[in-house]
């Protein structure tokens, strides 16, 4: 069996590093501050342009209490006038500069008065964004629908990799990155390069997790796709696993704990898994991990 390996630009070898462009929406809450801190730690060793975006559609007002998630909502009548967004962004930039450990981390404020997806699409194109990073507010006992709908909209409508950072996530040196797959897609350059970049940047091992039906055997095409992953990552520590459990949340939680998983990568078309793991009410879910997701596009 032979495989055609896509060409990957090596972003992280040598001193002539390619500058990454990261877009981070913010509402100035502790949740979004944590997402910013996580991003600076994750990309600590490479030059990065961080574009900090605050989106406030016209006539939007801000609640007195902290909003549910990273800054994308219109609020009801019991509101206060908006503080000057650019002033708040400038304060955010000052804070980032104080926290930054890498002098090659640069921060740029962005403010838009359009809906979230339009604002993000605009800057993904204009600033050649490599990743979007979105903080999530933790689940309540009743729902995660608000942040779920906004994150889902960005994931499905913007063709750019998205980091989804749970509110209490703290960056630690990564040992293992899990890749959830059904082996049904051909792994194109866009997917495989971003996954390889993360493994290389973090010096992490790849743990491929196949979620399958009970006693289901791989088809010929699934076998080929699995073989491609094995061949492509032959120089990277990697292993293959499968999950055969009606309760996917429990199975993935066990896998995360057993294999000390620090991040879960998944292709955007498998959004239903992300919804079940991140946005399902706590009372209905056994998955309690604070592990970030990297959502990739084909």
MOSUL-V742112 format. One line per field, one symbol per residue. ss: DSSP state (H for helix, E for strand, C for the rest). A space follows every 50 residues. Layout:
# MOSUL-V742112
ss: ???
This chain:
# MOSUL-V742112
ss: CCCCCCCCCCCCCCCCCCCEEEEEECCCCHHHHHHHHHHHHHCCCCCEEE EEEEECCCCCCECCCCCCCCCCCCCCCCCECCCCHHHHHHHHHHHHHHHC CCCCEEEEEEEECCCHHHHHHHHHHHCCCCEEEEEECCCCCCCCHHHHHH HHHHHHHCCCEEEEEECCCCCCCCCEEEEEECCCCCCCHHHHHHHHHHHH HHCCEEEEEEECCCCCCCCHHHHHHHHHHHHHCCCCCEEEEEECCCCHHH HHHHHHHHCCEEEEEEEHHHHHHHHHHHCCCHHHCCCCCCCEEEEECC
